[in-house]
Amino acid sequence: MTDARFEAFLAKIYVDERARVKFLADPRGEALKAGLTPQQIEDVVKIDREGLEMFAASLKRKKNHG
């Protein structure tokens, strides 16, 4: 079940701009609120922020064009 929670958290920050802004402002806090494991929290704290924004923009373009 934990992996599903982690995947859902990532999906949310990829597609939900408000969630992404909150995450980028406080990655550890948002990951804690989501109930992620300590290792998962450490993993998302180290996320490539530029890559996150680029992937989110790509998903948004795909949604709007297809």
C-alpha positions in Angstrom: 0.0 0.0 0.0 2.9 2.4 0.7 4.1 2.2 -2.9 0.6 3.2 -4.1 0.7 6.2 -1.7 4.1 7.3 -3.0 3.0 6.9 -6.6 -0.2 8.9 -5.9 1.8 11.6 -4.2 4.1 11.9 -7.3 1.2 11.9 -9.7 -0.5 14.7 -7.8 2.6 17.0 -7.8 3.0 16.3 -11.5 -0.5 17.2 -12.5 -1.8 19.5 -9.8 -0.1 22.9 -9.9 -1.4 24.0 -6.5 0.0 20.8 -4.9 3.3 21.2 -6.8 3.7 24.8 -5.5 3.0 23.6 -1.9 5.4 20.8 -2.4 8.2 23.0 -3.7 7.7 25.4 -0.8 8.0 22.6 1.8 8.9 19.2 0.3 9.5 17.5 3.6 6.3 18.8 5.2 4.1 17.9 2.2 5.6 14.4 2.0 5.0 13.9 5.8 1.4 15.1 5.4 1.0 12.5 2.6 2.1 9.7 4.9 5.2 8.7 3.0 7.8 6.5 4.6 11.1 8.1 5.9 12.9 6.8 2.8 10.3 8.0 0.4 10.4 11.5 2.1 14.2 11.6 1.6 13.7 10.6 -2.0 11.2 13.3 -2.8 13.2 15.9 -0.9 16.1 15.3 -3.4 13.8 15.4 -6.5 15.1 17.3 -9.5 13.0 20.4 -9.3 13.7 21.5 -12.8 12.9 18.1 -14.1 9.7 18.1 -12.1 8.6 21.4 -13.6 9.5 20.2 -17.1 7.6 17.0 -16.8 4.6 18.7 -15.3 4.6 21.2 -18.3 4.9 18.3 -20.7 1.9 16.6 -19.1 -0.1 19.8 -19.3 0.7 20.2 -23.0 -0.4 16.7 -23.7 -3.6 17.1 -21.8 -4.4 20.3 -23.7 -3.6 18.9 -27.1 -4.7 15.4 -27.0 
